Amino acid sequence: MEYAEHSNEIDQWRDSHKENCACARAMERLIADNYDGRRLGDHLAGQAIEQYGFDRVNWVLANTVQQNKTDGRFSCENKEWAKGIQIPRDDSRWHFTVESHPGLTDLFLNQARRAWQELGLFEAGHCMAEADGDLDYTGQVLVMKPEVLKDQYKTPEDQLFLAESGFGCRPDARGRKVYGQFLKDGEATHLYRQDFLGVLKDEYLPEWAAERLAEIRQPGETPEDGMDMGM
């Protein structure tokens, strides 16, 4: 909330906070209405995802686990998963904590994570390490962070972006814009360096993407050749 106040985005924060709370309450109802005393119903998380989207469902569930990190009824795997989602610390977080039985919430979270895994998205492990921020993105195939994409575009094909120019390609530049095109359809646009997980490792480059790169690049051209640095 403090960041929203400093950025003059308090109205957007309130709207998002309201939706987070509504999402948490919806998940509580789904769990209550679909637990028969012995087992939790299937495909419940999918209903929440359809209504609120992957990112918000993940956000609310991660917040719930983080707020209950000492509760042994949440699995170690789900606690580790929740650590990977950074949620700003403020006193309002408890409002969008799922208050259902922790064991049932953990099962619900398992469903949500399976739905996410079924998307088959590229992850940080598919990218070159950039611990020191030393990678030049010029001419490289980049992987967009899933949360930057709307749900209908959360596919591995839509994650791949060919960086062509821009100060954001250089790790030491103050500018953050990266100009290029989506490999899937050639749409030209600009994004920001922070929108990417990193450079895709060669061994994970799909065949269709390699063919698309061959069409774009001139014969014998290296990734660094023929790229003008834009702003």
C-alpha positions as CSV (number, residue, x, y, z in Angstrom):
1,M,0.0,0.0,0.0
2,E,2.9,2.4,0.7
3,Y,4.2,1.9,-2.8
4,A,0.8,2.6,-4.2
5,E,0.5,5.8,-2.2
6,H,4.0,7.0,-3.4
7,S,3.1,6.1,-7.0
8,N,-0.3,7.8,-6.9
9,E,-2.0,4.4,-7.6
10,I,-4.0,4.0,-4.5
11,D,-7.3,3.6,-6.4
12,Q,-5.8,0.7,-8.4
13,W,-4.5,-0.8,-5.2
14,R,-7.9,-0.7,-3.6
15,D,-9.6,-2.3,-6.6
16,S,-7.0,-5.1,-6.7
17,H,-7.1,-5.6,-2.9
18,K,-10.9,-5.9,-3.2
19,E,-10.6,-8.5,-5.9
20,N,-8.0,-10.4,-3.9
21,C,-10.4,-10.6,-1.0
22,A,-13.3,-11.7,-3.2
23,C,-11.0,-14.4,-4.7
24,A,-10.2,-15.7,-1.2
25,R,-13.8,-15.8,-0.2
26,A,-14.8,-17.6,-3.4
27,M,-12.2,-20.3,-2.7
28,E,-13.5,-20.7,0.8
29,R,-17.0,-21.2,-0.6
30,L,-15.8,-23.7,-3.2
31,I,-14.0,-25.7,-0.5
32,A,-17.0,-25.6,1.9
33,D,-19.5,-26.6,-0.8
34,N,-17.4,-29.4,-2.2
35,Y,-16.1,-31.2,0.9
36,D,-18.2,-34.2,1.9
37,G,-16.4,-34.9,5.1
38,R,-14.0,-37.4,3.5
39,R,-12.7,-35.9,0.3
40,L,-12.5,-32.6,-1.5
41,G,-14.1,-32.4,-5.0
42,D,-12.0,-32.3,-8.1
43,H,-11.4,-29.4,-10.5
44,L,-12.3,-26.7,-7.9
45,A,-9.3,-24.6,-8.5
46,G,-10.1,-24.5,-12.2
47,Q,-13.4,-22.7,-11.3
48,A,-11.6,-20.1,-9.3
49,I,-9.0,-19.7,-12.1
50,E,-11.7,-19.2,-14.6
51,Q,-13.3,-16.5,-12.6
52,Y,-10.2,-14.7,-11.2
53,G,-7.3,-15.8,-13.4
54,F,-4.2,-17.7,-12.7
55,D,-2.2,-14.8,-11.3
56,R,-4.7,-13.7,-8.7
57,V,-5.4,-17.3,-7.6
58,N,-1.7,-18.0,-7.2
59,W,-1.2,-14.7,-5.4
60,V,-4.0,-15.4,-2.9
61,L,-2.9,-19.0,-2.3
62,A,0.8,-18.0,-1.9
63,N,-0.2,-15.3,0.6
64,T,-2.2,-17.8,2.5
65,V,0.7,-20.2,2.8
66,Q,3.1,-17.4,3.7
67,Q,0.8,-16.2,6.4
68,N,0.7,-19.8,7.8
69,K,4.3,-20.8,7.2
70,T,4.6,-22.7,10.5
71,D,1.5,-24.7,10.0
72,G,2.5,-28.3,9.3
73,R,-0.7,-29.0,7.5
74,F,0.7,-27.2,4.4
75,S,3.1,-29.4,2.5
76,C,6.8,-28.6,2.3
77,E,6.5,-28.5,-1.5
78,N,3.7,-25.9,-1.3
79,K,5.6,-23.8,1.3
80,E,8.6,-23.8,-1.0
81,W,6.4,-22.8,-4.0
82,A,4.9,-19.9,-2.0
83,K,8.4,-18.5,-1.2
84,G,8.9,-17.9,-4.9
85,I,6.0,-15.4,-5.1
86,Q,7.0,-12.0,-3.7
87,I,4.1,-10.3,-1.9
88,P,4.7,-6.9,-0.3
89,R,4.5,-6.9,3.4
90,D,1.7,-4.8,4.8
91,D,-1.0,-5.1,7.5
92,S,-3.8,-5.7,5.0
93,R,-2.5,-9.1,3.7
94,W,-4.5,-11.1,6.2
95,H,-7.7,-9.8,4.5
96,F,-7.1,-12.1,1.5
97,T,-6.0,-15.2,3.4
98,V,-8.1,-18.3,2.7
99,E,-9.5,-19.2,6.1
100,S,-10.6,-22.7,5.2
101,H,-9.1,-25.7,7.0
102,P,-5.4,-25.7,6.2
103,G,-5.4,-29.3,5.1
104,L,-8.2,-28.7,2.6
105,T,-6.6,-25.5,1.4
106,D,-3.4,-27.4,0.8
107,L,-5.3,-29.9,-1.4
108,F,-7.0,-27.0,-3.2
109,L,-3.5,-25.5,-3.8
110,N,-2.3,-28.8,-5.3
111,Q,-5.1,-28.5,-7.8
112,A,-4.1,-25.0,-8.7
113,R,-0.5,-25.9,-9.1
114,R,-1.3,-28.9,-11.4
115,A,-3.4,-26.6,-13.6
116,W,-0.4,-24.2,-13.8
117,Q,2.0,-27.0,-14.6
118,E,-0.3,-28.2,-17.4
119,L,0.3,-24.9,-19.2
120,G,3.8,-26.2,-19.9
121,L,5.4,-22.7,-19.6
122,F,9.1,-21.9,-19.7
123,E,10.6,-21.3,-16.3
124,A,13.8,-19.7,-14.9
125,G,15.5,-23.1,-15.2
126,H,15.1,-23.0,-18.9
127,C,17.1,-19.7,-19.1
128,M,20.8,-18.8,-18.9
129,A,21.8,-17.7,-15.4
130,E,22.0,-14.0,-14.9
131,A,23.0,-13.7,-11.3
132,D,25.1,-10.6,-11.9
133,G,22.9,-9.1,-14.5
134,D,25.6,-9.4,-17.1
135,L,23.7,-10.8,-20.1
136,D,23.3,-8.8,-23.3
137,Y,19.9,-9.5,-24.8
138,T,20.6,-8.2,-28.3
139,G,19.6,-10.8,-30.9
140,Q,18.7,-13.3,-28.2
141,V,15.5,-15.3,-27.8
142,L,14.0,-14.2,-24.4
143,V,11.4,-15.8,-22.2
144,M,8.7,-13.6,-20.9
145,K,7.6,-13.9,-17.3
146,P,4.2,-15.6,-17.2
147,E,2.6,-13.0,-15.0
148,V,3.2,-10.4,-17.8
149,L,0.9,-12.3,-20.1
150,K,-2.9,-12.5,-19.9
151,D,-4.3,-15.9,-19.3
152,Q,-5.2,-16.5,-22.9
153,Y,-1.6,-15.9,-23.8
154,K,0.0,-18.0,-21.1
155,T,1.5,-20.5,-23.6
156,P,5.2,-21.4,-24.2
157,E,4.8,-20.1,-27.8
158,D,3.7,-16.7,-26.6
159,Q,6.5,-16.4,-24.1
160,L,9.3,-16.3,-26.8
161,F,10.5,-12.9,-27.8
162,L,13.3,-12.0,-30.1
163,A,15.2,-9.0,-28.8
164,E,16.6,-6.8,-31.5
165,S,17.5,-3.4,-30.0
166,G,17.0,-1.0,-27.2
167,F,19.0,0.2,-24.2
168,G,17.2,-2.5,-22.1
169,C,19.2,-5.1,-24.0
170,R,22.4,-3.9,-22.3
171,P,22.7,-4.9,-18.6
172,D,24.7,-1.7,-17.8
173,A,22.3,0.8,-19.4
174,R,19.9,3.0,-17.6
175,G,17.2,2.5,-20.2
176,R,15.0,-0.5,-19.7
177,K,13.1,-0.8,-23.1
178,V,13.7,-3.9,-25.2
179,Y,12.6,-3.7,-28.9
180,G,11.9,-6.8,-30.9
181,Q,9.2,-9.2,-32.0
182,F,7.2,-12.1,-30.8
183,L,8.5,-15.3,-32.5
184,K,5.0,-16.8,-32.7
185,D,3.6,-14.2,-35.1
186,G,6.3,-11.6,-35.8
187,E,4.4,-8.8,-34.0
188,A,6.8,-5.9,-33.3
189,T,6.7,-4.1,-30.0
190,H,8.8,-3.1,-27.0
191,L,8.8,-4.5,-23.5
192,Y,11.0,-3.9,-20.5
193,R,14.0,-5.8,-19.3
194,Q,12.2,-6.7,-16.1
195,D,9.4,-8.4,-18.1
196,F,11.7,-11.3,-19.0
197,L,13.0,-14.4,-17.1
198,G,16.1,-14.3,-19.2
199,V,17.7,-15.7,-22.4
200,L,16.4,-19.1,-23.4
201,K,19.0,-21.9,-23.4
202,D,19.7,-23.3,-26.9
203,E,18.7,-26.8,-25.9
204,Y,15.1,-25.7,-25.1
205,L,14.5,-23.8,-28.3
206,P,11.6,-25.5,-30.0
207,E,11.9,-26.6,-33.6
208,W,9.3,-24.2,-34.8
209,A,11.1,-21.3,-33.2
210,A,14.4,-22.3,-34.7
211,E,12.8,-22.3,-38.1
212,R,11.3,-18.9,-37.5
213,L,14.7,-17.5,-36.5
214,A,16.2,-18.9,-39.7
215,E,13.6,-17.0,-41.7
216,I,14.4,-13.7,-39.8
217,R,18.1,-13.9,-39.8
218,Q,20.2,-13.5,-42.9
219,P,22.4,-16.5,-43.9
220,G,25.6,-16.5,-41.8
221,E,24.3,-13.7,-39.5
222,T,25.2,-14.1,-35.8
223,P,22.8,-12.8,-33.1
224,E,24.9,-9.7,-32.7
225,D,25.2,-8.8,-36.4
226,G,22.8,-6.4,-38.1
227,M,21.2,-5.2,-34.9
228,D,20.8,-1.4,-34.5
229,M,20.6,-0.2,-30.9
230,G,17.4,1.8,-30.5
231,M,16.1,3.7,-27.6
